[in-house]
């Protein structure tokens, strides 16, 4: 049965482009309020067969009732497309998700905080160099000290196992992204990825401290976008 929550959503998104302040909605210049065509039921079945797991209900219903991607939170919802017979999500950082691991449960926890803190304490810093020019040169050249630290950081924070059972669905800029959990106890919820700022993934929470589902994430964005887009334009 089609989820009633998605009724009229595609039309509401399309209507935003005509609003006086639609350009003030964050990320709208990137997605341009465009939506991909929805997936057919056969295409959805093929997608799920290839990734080896059924998608969360809210998301799979969105894909067939609203769009396969496009206008959405931040710079838009990453589209899922079939390229040369293989399905994949496309967007800045989408390749971080290992599609062969989507059936595995999303981890309950990330790196050990003590191990993370110990590694951050060893990161080369400006004060480790006698002259600022030496620090700049080391940064540009990626000297052995930086490379060794980066390798340890990547292994700890960006191991494929950390995001097993999840896909990247949106990009917020500055290497910050959002993930949708596909498998495990957190299935159907959205997680923020601020690893570029030395922080582990964390669930998005609503005002009551409850995890945000895909439907809540998208509909809340749409409501906020409508409020912003309908505001009278201000004089420069």
N, C-alpha and C positions, 0 to 999 in steps of 0.2 A: 504493500500500500504506500502510495506517495506521501511523503511527509508534508503535512499542511503548512508547516512553518516556512516552507520555501515558496509558497504561492505568492506571486506578484513581485518577488525579489528581483528577478531579472528586469522587469519593467521599471522598478524603482531605481535601480542602478542606471539604466539608460536615461531616465528622466533627469538625472543629476547634471548631465552635461549642459543642459539649458539653464541651469540656475545661475544667478548673478555672481555668486562667489565660489563657484565650483573649483576654480583654480587655487583657492586658498586651502583646500583639503590636502593635508600632507600626502605626498606621493602621487597625487592625481596627474601631475605633468608626466609622470613615468608611465602609468597605465592608460591614461587618456580616457578613462571610463569605458574602455572596450572590454567586452566579454567574449570568450571563445564560445563556439557552439557546444551545447551539452553533449555528453557521450550517449550513444545508444546503449540499450541493455546488452546487446551482443558485444559491443566494445568494452563495456565495463566487465563483463564476464571474462573476456580475453585478458584484460589487464590483471584481474585478480588471479587468474590461472597462471600468468607468467610470474607474478611476484610471490605466489604460493600462499596467499593469505587474503581473507576477506577484509575490505576496508571498513572503518567505523561507519555505522549507519548514517550519522549526520552528514559525513563527508561524501559517502557514496550516493546518497540521495541528492546532495548538492550537485554532484557531477552530472547526474542524469536530468535533474529538474531545472538547474540554473545555468551552469557553465562548466567547462573543463578547466577553467582558470581565467585570469584576467583581472579586472578591477576588483580591488579588495584592500584589506589593511596594508598600511605602509606603501611600498611600491607595487603592490598587487599580489594576487594569489598565483603562485607558480602553476603554469599549465601542465597538464599531463598529456603527452602526445605519443603517437605511434610512429617511429622512424625506422624504416626498412624492416618492418615486421616486429620491432621490439618497442615496448612501452617504456617511457621514462618521463621524469619531471624535469622541466627546463627553467633555469633561472640562476641568478648569481649565488653560487654555493650549493646548488641542487646536487652536484656531483659528490658532495660530502656524505650523502646517504648511500649506504651499500644496499642496493636493491636485493641482493642475494641473501640478506640477513633480516628481511622484513618480517618473517615468520617467527623470529626469535624474540623473546620478551625484552622490552625496553628495560635497562638496568634500574634497580631500585636506588642505587647511589652511584656517585661519580668517584673520582680519585680520592684517596685517603687525605683528609685535610692536613695531617702532619707532613705527609710526603709532599703535598703541594706547597705548603709553607716553607719547607726546607729547600725545595728547588727554587722558589722565588727569592729566597735569601741569598742564593748563589748566582743570581742573574747579574751579568756585568752591568755596572752602573757608571755614570759619568765620573763619580768621585774615585773610581778605581784607576783612573788615568791621571798622569801628572799634568797634562795640558789638555784643554778642550779640543784642540786640533787633533790630538791623538785619539780622543774619543770619537770625533767625527770620522776620522780616517778608518777606525776600526769598524764603525757602523756601516760605512759605505763599502768597505772591502769584505765584510763578513769574515773577519779573521777567525782563526781556529777556536778561540775562546767563545766567540759568539756562536759559531756553528755547532760546537759541542753542546752548548747550553740549549740552543734551539732544538737540536735533535732529541734531547731529553724531554724538553717541554712538549714537543709534538707527540712523542711516544706516550706521555702521561695524559695529556688533555685531548688529543685528537685521534686516539685509537679508535678504529672502526667499531669495536665492541661497545664504546661509550654510547653510541647512538643506534645500536642495533634495534630493530623494530620501530623505526621512525623515519619520516621523510622531512626534508626542508620544504616549507611551503611559502615563505615570505622573507623578504630582505628589507631591513630597516636602514641600511646605509652603515658606513664605517665598520664593515665586516660583522655586523650584528644581524642575527637571523632568528626565525621562529620555526619550530618543528612541530609536526603533528605525530603523536604516538599512535602507531598502528597495532602493536601487539603488547601484551602484558597487562599488569594491573592498572597502568595509567592510560590504557587504550582510549582514544578519542579526545585526549586533552592536548592543549597547546603548551609548549615549553619555549622559554627564551634562551638564546645562545649568545652569551657575552664572553665567550672564551678569548676573544681578541682583547678584552680588557681584563684578563687574568681572573675571570670568574667562571665557575662551572655552570652548566645548564641548570635552569630552575623553572618550576611550573608557573604559568600565569595564574594569578589568583584574583577572584572577584572581591568586592568590598566586604564580603563575609568570610573571606579567607578560603573559599572553595575553589578547586581547580576549574579553569575555564575550558569548556568544550568547544569543538569546532563551530557548532551552530551559534553558541553564545558569542564567540570571538567575531564571527562574521556579521551577525545581526547587530551587535553593539557598535561595530565599526560603521555599518550602514546608517544607523540612527544618528550617530555623531556626525557623519558626513552630511546627512540631510540638514541637520541644524546649522552646520557651518556654511554649506553651499547656499542656503536660502537667505543668509544675512545680506542686507543691502551693502553694496560695495562702498568703500570709504574713499574719499578723495586722497590722492597722493600728496 
